[in-house]
Amino acid sequence: MNALPALLRVTTSSTVTPLSDDVDPATGTSLYPSHRCKTIHLVRHAQGIHNVAAEKNHDAYKSCDYFDAQLSQDGWKQVENLHKDVHEVGLSKKIELVITSPLLRTMQTAVGVFGGEGYVDGTDAPPLMVEKAGNSDRSAISSLNCPPFIAVELCRERLGVNPCDKRRSINEYRALFPAIDFSLIENDDDILWTADTRETDEHVAERGMKFINWLWTRKEKEIAVVTHSAFLYHTLSAFGNDCKQGKVLRLQRTSNAGVTSVGADKVTGTPLSLKSRVGMGTSGHWLNGERQFMTLVGY
């Protein structure tokens, strides 16, 4: 694995606001020159029906009843709240690309948060999501006046064993989410998920770093990524010892998902810098939906 940056400082904020560049007090210049930066907004999917069931019985994750679980009613409320937030702080106008894990709950979250308004029949552009997609009671969502959406396998949830983490065929998804680009997914069926083997922490982290490195090949400067808690946890833990659970991922947060800013310096090796805003619950894990996003700046 490539060398990664060490953590320098942690500061906190109670509100979600656009992330401004740090300024060197001696020179007045930005520590993160815009021409060498990308800003990545990471979002955990909103609450799924499998999350609701698992609060009563953790074994629900292993139930086939929750295969490729869709959002719950409360999950859709979280989507509405975050949609409002990203518009109020101006992020909706800055994001150039939305990347989503190709599972039902992440795609519903992605199009609900970053998509357009209600879809009108007869519009030339296809909808991001058709009416009642994934057993929801939702109207169709327009692809007008919003960034392009692309599905990427690398940012999926931990693979294997749990049916809620197994995806449907891409042909099924294309019918439900016509304006999402699935061209980077090579296989129609899910060949990555296996019924008897659960992906290790180390492999999730390795996959996460491959995803981060792939992001640097993209031309876009500001990108939103809608993904999963285990993927976020283990990917961020890979950013050196100081960014592991002791210092960052177990910071005590309130249930309304406060915001944490983390800074990191450029080091020899992979030229990445970490500056994150993370919403987490009191257990240190990512909460569903509401204000659950962070910003990763690299140079």
Secondary structure, DSSP 8 states (H G I E B T S, - for coil): ------EEEEEEESS-------B-TTT--BSS-GGG-EEEEEEE---BHHHHHHHH-GGGGG-GGGTT--B-HHHHHHHHHHHHHHHHTTHHHH--EEEE-SSHHHHHHHHHHHS-SB--TT-SS--SB-TTTTS-----B--TTS--EEE-GGG----SS-GGG----HHHHHHH-TTEE-TT---SS--S--SS----HHHHHHHHHHHHHHHTTSS-SEEEEEE-HHHHHHHHHTS-GGGSIIIIIT----TT--EEEEEE---SSS-----EE--B-TTSSB-SSTT-EEEEEE-
